[in-house]
């Protein structure tokens, strides 16, 4: 187990997913509401994810990637300068 217990948040990872979700969603010209409806979650869940307020589970990352027609890895990949 990672030091700090199960409630530990990886803020860098959460912000990376948030930034990438928004980038690829906008490239597909999808609204948060449209994305939420397609994958069957509430709009507020997508909104919280894109603002980095909640930790996305692996299942929803794969669902979002499928809708956006990208590899799930692109959602978790950090940009390198």
trRosetta pair geometry for C-beta under 8 A, 3 or more apart (Angstrom, degrees):
i j d omega theta_ij theta_ji phi_ij phi_ji
1 5 7.2 9 159 -117 128 31
1 6 7.4 -61 -154 -63 120 74
2 5 7.9 -61 83 35 76 13
2 8 6.0 -108 102 54 121 151
3 8 7.9 85 96 -66 46 157
4 7 7.6 -114 145 68 86 69
4 8 3.9 76 113 -78 124 130
5 8 6.0 142 69 -27 59 93
9 14 6.4 -11 178 -25 105 140
9 55 6.3 -144 -130 -64 91 122
10 13 4.0 31 112 21 116 117
10 14 6.3 150 88 -19 64 87
10 55 7.9 88 41 -119 77 118
11 14 5.5 -54 -140 39 35 113
11 15 6.0 31 161 -16 68 107
11 52 7.5 58 -158 178 75 122
12 15 6.1 -59 -148 40 26 106
12 16 6.3 31 152 -24 63 108
12 78 7.5 -8 162 -92 104 131
13 16 5.5 -53 -146 33 31 115
13 17 6.5 29 157 -16 65 103
13 76 6.9 -2 -155 -150 91 91
14 17 6.0 -54 -150 37 29 108
14 18 6.3 33 150 -21 63 109
14 52 5.0 103 134 -152 100 84
14 54 7.8 -171 -148 97 120 25
14 55 5.7 -77 -98 -100 112 68
14 56 7.7 149 -127 6 70 82
15 18 5.3 -51 -145 36 34 118
15 19 6.2 34 157 -19 67 105
15 52 4.8 14 -93 -112 63 141
16 19 6.0 -55 -147 37 27 108
16 20 6.2 18 158 -11 64 112
16 76 6.4 61 115 -158 122 42
16 77 7.4 -157 172 83 123 23
16 78 5.1 -68 -121 -88 135 75
17 20 6.0 -62 -143 44 28 106
17 21 6.0 35 159 -27 66 107
17 49 6.9 -72 124 -179 110 96
17 52 7.9 134 67 -102 83 75
17 56 5.4 -142 153 22 155 131
17 61 7.0 -77 -138 -107 126 111
17 75 5.5 35 -133 160 76 91
17 76 6.0 -5 -81 -96 89 61
18 21 6.0 -54 -147 30 24 112
18 22 6.7 18 159 -13 60 108
18 49 6.2 -172 -101 151 76 57
18 50 5.2 116 -156 -156 80 29
18 51 6.4 -105 -148 55 133 8
18 52 4.1 -64 -39 -63 160 80
19 22 6.2 -62 -156 37 27 108
19 23 6.3 26 152 -20 65 111
20 23 5.5 -53 -143 36 34 114
20 24 6.1 18 165 -7 69 109
20 74 6.3 175 -173 141 131 70
20 75 4.8 162 109 -140 132 44
20 76 7.3 -107 40 -39 158 19
20 77 7.0 110 -95 53 151 71
21 24 6.5 -69 -147 44 22 97
21 25 5.9 22 159 -20 64 116
21 46 7.8 -165 160 -160 137 81
21 49 6.1 17 37 127 174 110
21 50 5.4 -123 91 -94 123 81
21 64 6.3 -32 -125 169 101 151
21 75 6.2 45 -68 -140 72 102
22 25 5.8 -58 -140 38 25 112
22 26 6.2 22 162 -16 63 109
22 50 4.9 101 -65 -148 100 111
23 26 6.2 -65 -154 37 22 106
23 27 6.5 24 151 -21 61 108
24 27 5.4 -48 -145 32 37 117
24 28 6.6 29 156 -11 65 105
24 68 4.7 52 142 -171 118 146
24 70 5.6 -70 -150 -5 146 154
24 74 6.7 97 -68 124 145 124
24 75 7.2 -79 18 -87 146 79
25 28 6.0 -65 -156 42 31 104
25 30 5.0 -91 -169 67 79 103
25 32 7.2 42 165 -83 154 58
25 35 5.8 -41 -131 -60 120 148
25 50 7.7 -58 21 -95 149 130
25 68 6.5 -80 -81 -97 54 120
26 29 7.2 35 -174 -80 39 34
26 30 7.7 -108 -78 46 23 65
27 68 7.8 70 67 -161 103 105
28 67 7.9 130 132 134 171 81
28 68 5.5 -135 -29 -134 147 72
28 69 7.4 136 -98 27 128 99
30 34 4.7 -132 -164 84 86 123
30 35 5.0 93 142 -55 130 92
30 38 8.0 -52 -150 1 138 139
30 67 7.5 64 -90 144 171 116
30 68 7.6 -112 16 -95 143 80
31 34 4.5 100 51 4 80 100
31 35 7.0 -146 91 -2 44 85
32 35 5.8 -56 -149 39 32 111
32 36 6.1 35 153 -21 66 109
32 43 5.7 87 124 -156 101 86
32 46 4.5 167 -166 110 94 129
32 47 5.7 67 176 -67 156 75
32 50 6.8 -98 -105 -1 122 147
33 36 5.7 -56 -147 37 29 113
33 37 6.3 29 156 -19 64 107
33 43 4.9 -13 -101 -104 68 121
33 46 8.0 -157 -66 53 26 144
34 37 5.8 -55 -148 36 30 111
34 38 6.4 29 156 -20 64 107
35 38 5.9 -57 -149 34 30 111
35 39 6.5 1 164 4 66 109
35 46 5.6 126 90 -123 115 152
35 64 6.9 32 -175 -129 118 87
35 67 6.2 129 -138 119 79 153
36 39 6.6 -74 -146 49 25 90
36 40 8.0 -126 167 49 55 8
36 41 5.2 -97 -151 79 79 74
36 42 6.1 -32 -170 132 132 16
36 43 4.5 -142 17 -86 169 49
36 45 6.6 133 -123 56 110 95
36 46 4.6 -114 -69 -13 99 131
37 40 7.5 30 -176 -73 27 35
38 67 5.1 109 115 -121 140 136
39 60 7.0 88 159 -144 144 78
39 63 4.4 100 -140 149 121 125
39 64 6.4 -27 -67 -74 157 59
39 67 6.0 -86 -57 -36 101 141
41 45 4.4 -74 154 59 123 146
41 46 6.6 135 92 -40 117 86
41 60 7.0 28 -43 -126 151 121
42 45 4.9 106 64 -7 78 99
42 46 7.8 -151 100 2 49 82
43 46 5.9 -60 -160 38 41 108
43 47 6.1 40 147 -20 73 109
44 47 5.3 -53 -143 40 37 117
44 48 6.1 38 157 -20 69 103
45 48 6.0 -54 -147 36 28 108
45 49 6.4 28 153 -19 62 107
45 54 7.3 -63 -152 55 65 154
45 60 7.9 -115 152 -142 126 153
46 49 5.7 -56 -148 36 31 112
46 50 6.3 24 157 -14 66 109
47 50 6.0 -60 -146 40 27 105
47 51 6.3 14 158 -8 64 112
48 51 5.9 -64 -144 46 29 104
48 53 4.2 -87 -162 67 82 115
48 54 4.5 45 133 1 118 112
49 52 7.7 37 178 -71 31 27
49 53 7.5 -83 -60 47 21 75
49 54 5.8 -55 -79 64 61 97
49 56 5.3 59 -133 -71 120 107
49 60 7.7 -135 -92 129 154 138
56 60 5.3 -120 -166 80 94 116
56 61 5.3 107 134 -60 125 91
56 64 7.9 -40 -160 1 145 141
57 60 5.4 87 59 13 77 99
57 61 7.2 -138 99 -8 38 91
58 61 5.5 -54 -149 35 35 116
58 62 6.5 34 155 -18 67 104
59 62 6.0 -58 -154 36 30 108
59 63 6.5 29 150 -18 65 107
60 63 5.3 -50 -144 37 39 115
60 64 6.1 40 156 -20 68 103
61 64 5.9 -54 -146 37 28 109
61 65 6.3 29 154 -19 62 109
61 72 5.3 81 137 -152 99 109
61 75 5.4 -176 -158 90 98 149
61 76 7.0 23 -158 -47 145 105
62 65 5.7 -54 -144 37 31 113
62 66 6.4 36 155 -24 64 104
62 72 5.2 -30 -95 -84 61 137
63 66 5.8 -54 -152 31 29 112
63 67 6.7 25 153 -14 63 105
64 67 5.9 -57 -153 37 33 109
64 68 6.1 17 155 -6 68 114
64 75 6.6 91 92 -94 121 152
65 68 5.8 -65 -141 49 29 103
65 70 5.3 -101 -154 77 79 76
65 71 6.3 -34 -168 140 132 16
65 72 4.1 -104 -29 -81 165 62
65 74 7.1 134 -124 49 107 96
65 75 5.8 -107 -74 -20 102 127
66 69 7.4 24 180 -76 30 41
70 74 4.6 -70 158 47 125 144
70 75 7.3 128 99 -41 123 85
71 74 5.1 109 67 -11 80 96
72 75 5.7 -49 -166 26 51 113
72 76 7.0 23 148 -1 75 106
73 76 6.2 -72 -151 48 39 95
73 77 5.6 50 154 -44 75 110
74 77 5.6 -44 -131 20 31 120
